[in-house]
Amino acid sequence: MQAAYITLSILIVIASILLTIVVLLQNSKGGGLAANFATGNQTFGVRQTADFLEKATWTLAISIFVLCIAATFVIPQRSSRHSNIKNQIEQTVPVEGVPEIPMTTPIETE
């Protein structure tokens, strides 16, 4: 189970990095980084490149969403160590010489 969780986590990180790169490559109103790749735009055509980048953006975003949902189902379960520590705390004996703090508020008398 832990290997599946680690694998999904690595895939989420890789998809996130790729999504960042694809978004930066898209042609914005100001030109964006896609303007620097003019030779690629001439080869494939501006519209085909924009369509590819848009489809890649949606595909990566959906894949990150699905991978995150899948990762929640394979999260390793916590060990019983947490409950073991809680039991040890509850079973401790108060140290001699240390006053115990009352849990209730004292009633004021007039």
N, C-alpha and C positions, 0 to 999 in steps of 0.2 A: 504494500500500500504506500509506503513512504517513497519508493522509487517512482511510482506513478505520479505522486504529488510533486516531486522534484522535477520530473520530466515535463509536466504541465507548466510548472513555474518557469522553466527555461524557455519553453515555447511561447509563453505569454511575454516574456522579456524580449525575445527575438521579434515577435510580431509587433510589439510596441515600438521598437527601434525602426523596423521597416515602415510602419505607419508614419512615424515622424519624418522619415526621409521622403516618402511619397507625398506627404502634405507639403513639404518644403519645395518639392519639384513642380508642384502645380502652378500654372500660370495665373497669377492674380491680376488685379486691375493695374498694379504698378509694374508688371512684367514678371516678378518672382524669379526664382532660380531657374525656371524652365527656359527663360529667355537666353540663358548662357549656353544652352544646348541647341543652338540654331541648326546645326548640322543634322541632329536627330529629327528635328521638326521638318526639315526639308526632305529627308528620306522617307519618313512615315506619313508625313502630312500633319499639320497642326491639329486638325480635328481628331485624327486617329490617336495621337499622343494624349490629347486631353481626355478622350473616352477611356483609354487604357488606364490613365492615372486615376480617373474617377472610379472606375470599376475596382482598381486595386485598393483604393481607399475604403470603399464599402466592404470589400472582401476581408481586408485586414481588420476593420473595426468589428465586423460581425464575428470573425474568428476569435478575436480577443474576448468578446462578450461570452461566446460559447465556451472557450477555454477556462474563463473565470468561473462560470457556473459549474463546469465539470470538476474544477479543482476543489470546489467546496464539498463535493461528494467524496473525494478521496483524501481529505485532510486526515492525517494520522490522529487517532484518538489519544487523549491524554492518558498518561499512566495513572495508576492508583496512588502515585507518590503524593499528589495534591491532597487527597483525602487522608493519607497516612500522616502528613504533616498536621493537618487540622485535628486529627485524633490526638496526636502528641501534645499539641497546644492545650487542648481541652483537658487532658489528663495530668498536666503539670501541677505540682504542689506549690503553693505560694511560699516564697522565701521567708524565713524567720526574720523578724525585725522590720519588715516592710509592712506598713499599715495597708489594710484593704480599703478600697474606696467603695462607699455604699452605692448601690445601684439605684436607690430611690431617693427622692428629695425629702429632706426633713420637714415635718409639719411645724409651722410657726405657731407659737402660743403667745397670746397677748396678756 
